[in-house]
Amino acid sequence: MSHARFNHPSSAPEGAPAAADKFFGPAFDFWAMRFALLGITCLLCYTLSPFGLRGLPAAGIGFLMAMVILLAELRLRRAEISGLMGGAVGAVLGLLASLLITLVISRTAEPESTKSFFEFSSLLGLAYLGLVIGFSKAPSIRQAPSAKSVELPFPSAGQASKLLDTSALIDGRIADICETHFLDGTLAVPRFVLHELQLVADSSDSLKRQRGRRGLEVLERIQKMAWLDVRVLEHDFSAISGVDLKLIELARQTNSKIVTNDFNLNKIARVQGIAILNVNELANAMKPAVLPGESMRVLILREGKEPTQGVAYLEDGTMVVVDGARRFINRTVDILVTSTHQTPAGKMIFGRMEDRAEPIPPRPSAPSASATRAPDSV
């Protein structure tokens, strides 16, 4: 109980500053400025006596002016910034147009009262029209594409763009392909792909964090290539949950191709008629073609599944299974290709030992018993 008694008084001073900050916050400042505006306009009209009015009637004119300004302020606070900018530009253009009309009217022979009527009518009418039209057309200006944020499909309809997937950026080989100028035109990275890449880079798992950071580095490397147009797309589909499905929908709407290494995304997109650029398929297609009957020299690294098989690897990672090469491990031999087999993981080459393979040096045999006994006989 004593502990609670000591804590209770200490909580009161902490609540007092919070209540004071809430009372004397931004809302208090706004209301203070509004009352200041009201007082200043009433004082000015009371002092200057507009329209020949004096005393309280003049102050009443100031009060009405302040109320009109405050009502306009309350309405404009709910307007979007694009609407305010459009209305301001339209009002300025309307004032410029009324100025030209005023210059024309001033050179006519009409009475001064008629000239003043047309001048003030054009001033108010054109300023109002410019304000309203500019405010109404502001959303179309807001949706225009900027340099780094694209909301509309790409202007180049003849050349399809490429959408980069997270797996392609993490893999990293896409940057090497771009450096060889095999990919050109527009490369696009959707904002939700960047978000997924950032989540991987911020993962608590060190391996995932390293993969995510490598993907960001690869994207930065691609952006520095002057012959490529790399854009970040702000498209998002809140009704779709998965990143792969969002990517497919974006590719369908923008008539784009997807650059990915993801096996599942590759299959789903092809079923829905979306063009896919798979880096793994490109790597497999670029492997050297080997025909049965050709000879090649390989280094046997380990034994195969069969008792006499040896396994070697080419520079691109292609597995070579050689019959009769189990005893040649860690040695370079000449083989004859018998067949090739294409698998989802890549190509496999099967071969057999060629007749001109390096022979195995004979082991030094132990001296025979007769040889050791020959000097005794002598």
Backbone torsions as a table, in degrees:
resi	resn	phi	psi	omega
1	MET	NA	-36.5	-180.0
2	SER	-65.0	-35.1	179.6
3	HIS	-65.1	-38.9	177.4
4	ALA	-68.6	-32.4	-179.1
5	ARG	-68.7	-35.2	179.7
6	PHE	-75.7	-28.2	-178.7
7	ASN	-78.4	-27.9	-175.1
8	HIS	-64.6	-45.9	179.6
9	PRO	-67.8	-30.4	-176.7
10	SER	-71.5	-21.5	-179.5
11	SER	-77.8	-20.5	-178.4
12	ALA	-68.2	-46.1	179.2
13	PRO	-64.7	-28.4	-179.9
14	GLU	-70.0	-33.5	-179.4
15	GLY	-75.1	-26.9	-177.5
16	ALA	-65.4	-47.6	178.0
17	PRO	-63.3	-33.7	179.5
18	ALA	-64.8	-42.1	178.1
19	ALA	-66.4	-37.1	178.9
20	ALA	-66.4	-40.1	178.8
21	ASP	-65.5	-36.6	178.8
22	LYS	-68.2	-36.2	-179.2
23	PHE	-75.0	-45.2	-178.7
24	PHE	-95.7	46.9	180.0
25	GLY	-95.6	-160.4	-179.9
26	PRO	-60.9	-33.8	179.4
27	ALA	-62.8	-39.7	177.6
28	PHE	-63.0	-39.4	179.8
29	ASP	-64.0	-41.8	179.8
30	PHE	-63.4	-45.4	-179.6
31	TRP	-67.3	-33.1	176.4
32	ALA	-63.6	-42.2	178.7
33	MET	-66.9	-36.1	178.4
34	ARG	-65.8	-43.9	177.3
35	PHE	-65.2	-34.5	177.3
36	ALA	-64.8	-42.8	177.5
37	LEU	-61.7	-43.1	179.7
38	LEU	-61.8	-44.4	-179.7
39	GLY	-67.1	-39.4	-177.8
40	ILE	-67.7	-44.2	-180.0
41	THR	-64.5	-40.1	177.4
42	CYS	-63.9	-41.2	-179.6
43	LEU	-66.9	-41.4	179.9
44	LEU	-64.6	-46.3	179.4
45	CYS	-65.5	-35.3	177.9
46	TYR	-65.8	-34.2	-178.1
47	THR	-82.4	-41.6	-173.8
48	LEU	-85.1	-17.9	177.2
49	SER	55.1	65.7	-179.4
50	PRO	-72.1	153.9	178.3
51	PHE	57.5	23.9	178.7
52	GLY	74.8	9.2	179.2
53	LEU	-89.9	146.6	-179.2
54	ARG	-133.9	154.3	175.3
55	GLY	75.2	-137.8	-176.0
56	LEU	-64.9	-38.1	175.9
57	PRO	-57.4	-40.3	178.0
58	ALA	-65.2	-42.3	176.7
59	ALA	-63.5	-33.3	176.5
60	GLY	-63.7	-37.2	174.9
61	ILE	-61.5	-42.9	177.7
62	GLY	-62.1	-38.6	178.8
63	PHE	-64.1	-42.8	178.3
64	LEU	-63.4	-41.2	177.8
65	MET	-61.6	-43.4	179.7
66	ALA	-64.2	-38.1	179.5
67	MET	-66.4	-38.5	177.3
68	VAL	-63.6	-42.1	178.9
69	ILE	-64.5	-41.4	-179.1
70	LEU	-68.2	-37.6	176.0
71	LEU	-64.6	-40.8	176.2
72	ALA	-63.6	-37.0	179.0
73	GLU	-65.5	-43.3	179.1
74	LEU	-63.3	-35.5	178.8
75	ARG	-73.8	-41.5	-176.9
76	LEU	-71.0	-24.0	179.0
77	ARG	-66.9	-25.9	178.6
78	ARG	-89.0	-5.1	-179.7
79	ALA	-83.1	152.4	177.5
80	GLU	-78.5	157.2	-177.4
81	ILE	-64.4	-33.9	178.0
82	SER	-65.2	-38.5	177.6
83	GLY	-65.3	-39.9	177.8
84	LEU	-64.2	-42.9	179.6
85	MET	-65.5	-43.3	178.3
86	GLY	-63.3	-41.2	178.4
87	GLY	-64.9	-39.7	179.6
88	ALA	-65.1	-44.7	178.9
89	VAL	-63.4	-42.8	179.3
90	GLY	-64.2	-39.2	178.7
91	ALA	-65.1	-40.7	178.8
92	VAL	-64.2	-43.0	177.8
93	LEU	-63.7	-37.6	176.7
94	GLY	-64.9	-38.9	177.5
95	LEU	-66.1	-38.5	177.6
96	LEU	-65.0	-40.2	178.0
97	ALA	-65.2	-39.4	178.1
98	SER	-66.9	-31.8	176.9
99	LEU	-64.0	-41.5	177.5
100	LEU	-63.9	-40.1	178.4
101	ILE	-65.1	-38.2	179.0
102	THR	-62.7	-39.4	178.2
103	LEU	-63.9	-36.4	178.6
104	VAL	-70.8	-42.3	-178.0
105	ILE	-66.6	-34.2	-177.4
106	SER	-64.8	-19.9	-179.0
107	ARG	-95.1	3.6	177.2
108	THR	-87.2	169.9	-178.0
109	ALA	-98.0	19.8	-179.6
110	GLU	-74.6	158.4	177.1
111	PRO	-62.4	158.8	-176.8
112	GLU	-63.1	-34.6	179.5
113	SER	-65.1	-40.0	178.4
114	THR	-66.8	-41.6	178.4
115	LYS	-61.1	-45.1	-179.9
116	SER	-62.9	-38.1	179.0
117	PHE	-62.4	-47.5	-179.8
118	PHE	-66.3	-37.2	-179.7
119	GLU	-65.0	-49.2	-179.3
120	PHE	-69.2	-35.5	178.1
121	SER	-64.4	-45.5	178.4
122	SER	-65.7	-36.9	179.5
123	LEU	-62.7	-50.8	-178.4
124	LEU	-70.4	-42.0	-176.5
125	GLY	-66.0	-50.0	-178.1
126	LEU	-69.7	-35.8	176.3
127	ALA	-64.0	-40.5	178.2
128	TYR	-66.7	-44.3	178.7
129	LEU	-62.3	-43.0	178.4
130	GLY	-63.0	-40.6	179.4
131	LEU	-63.8	-46.8	-176.9
132	VAL	-69.2	-45.1	-178.7
133	ILE	-66.3	-42.5	178.2
134	GLY	-62.8	-38.7	178.8
135	PHE	-67.6	-37.6	-178.0
136	SER	-75.4	-29.7	-179.3
137	LYS	-89.7	1.6	-178.0
138	ALA	-63.4	-38.8	179.5
139	PRO	-59.1	-35.5	177.8
140	SER	-68.2	-31.8	175.7
141	ILE	-70.5	-36.7	-178.7
142	ARG	-66.2	-31.4	-177.3
143	GLN	-85.4	-0.3	179.4
144	ALA	-67.9	142.9	-177.9
145	PRO	-70.6	141.4	175.7
146	SER	-102.1	-174.6	-175.6
147	ALA	-69.5	-34.8	-174.4
148	LYS	-115.5	-5.4	-177.7
149	SER	-131.2	116.4	-174.4
150	VAL	-113.1	124.5	178.6
151	GLU	-107.6	-19.3	-175.2
152	LEU	-107.6	161.0	175.6
153	PRO	-58.7	158.3	-175.5
154	PHE	-67.3	144.5	-176.8
155	PRO	-68.2	-25.7	-177.6
156	SER	-83.2	95.4	-177.4
157	ALA	-77.7	-26.0	-178.4
158	GLY	-74.4	-26.1	-177.7
159	GLN	-114.5	113.9	-177.9
160	ALA	-72.1	143.3	178.5
161	SER	-86.3	170.0	-179.9
162	LYS	-119.7	127.9	178.0
163	LEU	-97.1	124.1	-178.3
164	LEU	-87.0	130.2	177.4
165	ASP	-92.5	163.6	179.7
166	THR	-61.4	-40.6	-178.2
167	SER	-64.7	-36.0	178.8
168	ALA	-67.8	-37.6	179.1
169	LEU	-70.7	-41.0	179.7
170	ILE	-66.6	-37.7	179.7
171	ASP	-60.2	-42.8	173.6
172	GLY	92.2	-20.8	-177.6
173	ARG	-69.2	-17.3	179.2
174	ILE	-63.7	-31.1	177.7
175	ALA	-67.9	-39.7	176.9
176	ASP	-65.0	-38.0	178.1
177	ILE	-65.4	-40.1	179.2
178	CYS	-66.1	-35.6	179.6
179	GLU	-66.0	-25.9	177.7
180	THR	-83.6	2.3	178.7
181	HIS	66.1	20.9	173.7
182	PHE	-77.5	-22.9	174.9
183	LEU	-112.9	130.2	177.0
184	ASP	-140.3	-176.1	179.7
185	GLY	84.9	-138.0	-173.6
186	THR	-104.9	124.5	170.9
187	LEU	-110.7	126.3	-174.9
188	ALA	-118.7	140.7	176.4
189	VAL	-122.1	111.2	178.0
190	PRO	-64.3	153.7	-179.2
191	ARG	-63.5	-35.0	-179.4
192	PHE	-71.7	-25.6	173.4
193	VAL	-70.4	-40.5	175.9
194	LEU	-62.7	-38.3	179.0
195	HIS	-65.2	-42.5	177.7
196	GLU	-64.2	-39.5	178.3
197	LEU	-65.2	-36.8	177.8
198	GLN	-68.2	-37.3	177.0
199	LEU	-63.7	-38.8	177.3
200	VAL	-66.7	-39.6	180.0
201	ALA	-68.8	-25.4	179.5
202	ASP	-97.1	11.3	-177.5
203	SER	-67.8	151.7	176.6
204	SER	-73.6	-21.1	176.9
205	ASP	-75.8	126.9	-175.5
206	SER	-65.0	-37.4	179.9
207	LEU	-66.9	-45.2	177.1
208	LYS	-64.0	-39.4	179.5
209	ARG	-62.4	-39.9	178.5
210	GLN	-66.5	-40.0	178.5
211	ARG	-65.6	-41.1	178.6
212	GLY	-64.8	-40.8	178.7
213	ARG	-66.8	-35.7	176.4
214	ARG	-64.6	-38.5	176.9
215	GLY	-61.9	-40.6	177.4
216	LEU	-66.2	-38.1	178.0
217	GLU	-66.5	-38.8	178.0
218	VAL	-64.3	-41.8	177.8
219	LEU	-63.1	-42.1	177.5
220	GLU	-63.4	-36.8	178.1
221	ARG	-65.5	-40.0	179.2
222	ILE	-68.2	-37.5	-178.8
223	GLN	-64.1	-24.1	-179.2
224	LYS	-82.0	-6.4	179.6
225	MET	-80.9	117.1	-170.9
226	ALA	-68.5	-27.0	-176.5
227	TRP	-83.1	-1.3	179.3
228	LEU	-109.3	145.9	174.9
229	ASP	-106.2	97.6	-177.1
230	VAL	-97.8	122.8	-177.4
231	ARG	-125.2	152.9	174.6
232	VAL	-108.4	120.2	-177.4
233	LEU	-92.3	133.4	-179.6
234	GLU	-91.2	6.2	179.7
235	HIS	-62.3	141.3	174.9
236	ASP	-150.0	149.5	-178.1
237	PHE	-125.6	95.7	-175.7
238	SER	-66.7	-25.7	-179.5
239	ALA	-77.1	-13.5	-179.3
240	ILE	-106.3	133.2	-172.9
241	SER	-89.9	-48.0	-172.6
242	GLY	-79.7	147.9	177.9
243	VAL	-67.4	-38.4	180.0
244	ASP	-63.1	-43.1	179.6
245	LEU	-67.5	-36.9	175.6
246	LYS	-63.1	-40.1	-179.6
247	LEU	-65.4	-40.1	178.4
248	ILE	-65.8	-42.5	179.6
249	GLU	-65.1	-40.1	178.2
250	LEU	-65.6	-40.1	177.6
251	ALA	-63.9	-36.1	178.8
252	ARG	-68.5	-41.2	-177.2
253	GLN	-72.5	-35.5	-177.0
254	THR	-99.1	3.7	-180.0
255	ASN	54.8	50.4	-175.9
256	SER	-113.7	166.2	174.3
257	LYS	-101.7	153.3	-178.7
258	ILE	-108.7	126.7	175.3
259	VAL	-99.3	115.3	-173.9
260	THR	-152.3	162.6	170.1
261	ASN	-116.1	-0.4	-176.6
262	ASP	-73.9	121.7	-177.6
263	PHE	-65.4	-45.6	-177.9
264	ASN	-66.3	-43.4	177.7
265	LEU	-62.5	-36.5	177.8
266	ASN	-60.2	-46.2	-178.1
267	LYS	-68.9	-45.4	-177.3
268	ILE	-63.9	-41.6	-178.9
269	ALA	-67.2	-39.9	179.8
270	ARG	-66.0	-35.6	177.7
271	VAL	-63.2	-35.0	-178.5
272	GLN	-90.6	8.4	175.0
273	GLY	80.8	20.5	178.6
274	ILE	-93.0	132.8	179.5
275	ALA	-71.6	136.0	-176.7
276	ILE	-122.9	136.5	170.5
277	LEU	-111.5	102.9	-175.6
278	ASN	-99.6	121.8	-178.2
279	VAL	-67.1	-35.3	178.3
280	ASN	-64.0	-42.2	177.8
281	GLU	-64.7	-36.7	176.9
282	LEU	-65.0	-41.9	179.3
283	ALA	-63.8	-40.5	178.0
284	ASN	-66.6	-36.8	179.6
285	ALA	-69.0	-27.1	-178.4
286	MET	-86.7	-1.7	176.9
287	LYS	-69.4	145.8	-177.3
288	PRO	-62.4	137.0	179.7
289	ALA	-79.3	128.9	179.8
290	VAL	-121.1	128.9	-178.6
291	LEU	-106.0	148.6	175.9
292	PRO	-58.7	137.0	-178.2
293	GLY	101.3	-16.1	178.0
294	GLU	-79.0	153.4	178.1
295	SER	-106.3	151.8	178.8
296	MET	-154.2	159.9	-179.3
297	ARG	-111.4	126.4	-177.1
298	VAL	-134.4	162.9	176.8
299	LEU	-105.4	116.6	179.9
300	ILE	-75.1	120.9	-175.0
301	LEU	-103.5	-33.8	-177.6
302	ARG	-154.3	171.5	-179.6
303	GLU	-84.6	153.8	-179.4
304	GLY	-93.9	-169.3	-178.7
305	LYS	-72.7	-39.3	179.5
306	GLU	-77.6	158.0	-175.2
307	PRO	-60.6	-31.4	-175.4
308	THR	-105.1	2.9	-173.9
309	GLN	-84.3	146.9	170.0
310	GLY	-124.6	152.4	-175.4
311	VAL	-120.3	134.2	175.5
312	ALA	-130.5	167.3	-179.3
313	TYR	-134.3	138.4	173.8
314	LEU	-80.1	175.4	-178.2
315	GLU	-63.9	-30.3	179.6
316	ASP	-87.4	5.8	177.9
317	GLY	93.2	2.1	179.1
318	THR	-67.5	131.9	-179.9
319	MET	-82.1	136.2	178.1
320	VAL	-121.5	117.6	178.6
321	VAL	-102.2	121.9	-173.9
322	VAL	-118.0	123.3	175.5
323	ASP	-74.6	136.3	177.1
324	GLY	78.1	14.2	-177.3
325	ALA	-108.6	13.2	-177.5
326	ARG	-65.6	-32.7	-178.3
327	ARG	-82.6	-1.1	-179.7
328	PHE	-106.7	26.6	-178.8
329	ILE	-61.1	137.7	-177.9
330	ASN	67.6	25.2	176.4
331	ARG	-132.4	152.1	178.9
332	THR	-92.2	128.1	-177.2
333	VAL	-132.5	161.1	173.9
334	ASP	-97.7	130.5	-178.0
335	ILE	-125.9	165.3	176.9
336	LEU	-116.8	122.9	-177.8
337	VAL	-70.4	128.3	178.4
338	THR	-103.1	-35.7	179.9
339	SER	-164.3	165.2	174.9
340	THR	-128.7	150.3	-178.2
341	HIS	-138.1	126.1	-179.9
342	GLN	-95.3	124.3	178.2
343	THR	-119.5	164.8	175.9
344	PRO	-57.9	-28.2	180.0
345	ALA	-83.3	-15.6	-178.6
346	GLY	148.8	-165.8	-177.6
347	LYS	-100.6	142.6	175.5
348	MET	-119.8	140.7	-179.6
349	ILE	-116.5	132.8	177.6
350	PHE	-113.4	139.0	-179.7
351	GLY	-151.6	178.4	177.4
352	ARG	-136.0	163.3	-179.0
353	MET	-64.2	136.6	176.5
354	GLU	-88.4	157.5	-174.4
355	ASP	-64.3	-28.3	-178.2
356	ARG	-93.0	24.7	176.4
357	ALA	-67.1	153.9	-178.1
358	GLU	-63.8	129.1	-179.8
359	PRO	-74.2	157.4	178.5
360	ILE	-81.6	126.1	179.2
361	PRO	-64.4	138.3	-178.8
362	PRO	-67.5	145.2	177.2
363	ARG	-73.7	144.3	176.5
364	PRO	-69.0	122.4	-177.4
365	SER	-84.6	152.2	179.1
366	ALA	-71.7	144.7	-179.8
367	PRO	-61.4	139.2	-177.5
368	SER	-73.9	163.2	-177.9
369	ALA	-67.5	-34.7	179.6
370	SER	-67.0	-33.9	179.7
371	ALA	-69.7	-34.9	-179.8
372	THR	-73.9	-24.9	-179.1
373	ARG	-92.5	-3.6	-176.3
374	ALA	-61.7	-44.4	-178.5
375	PRO	-63.9	-30.4	-179.2
376	ASP	-67.0	-37.4	-179.2
377	SER	-66.5	-33.9	178.7
378	VAL	-70.0	NA	NA
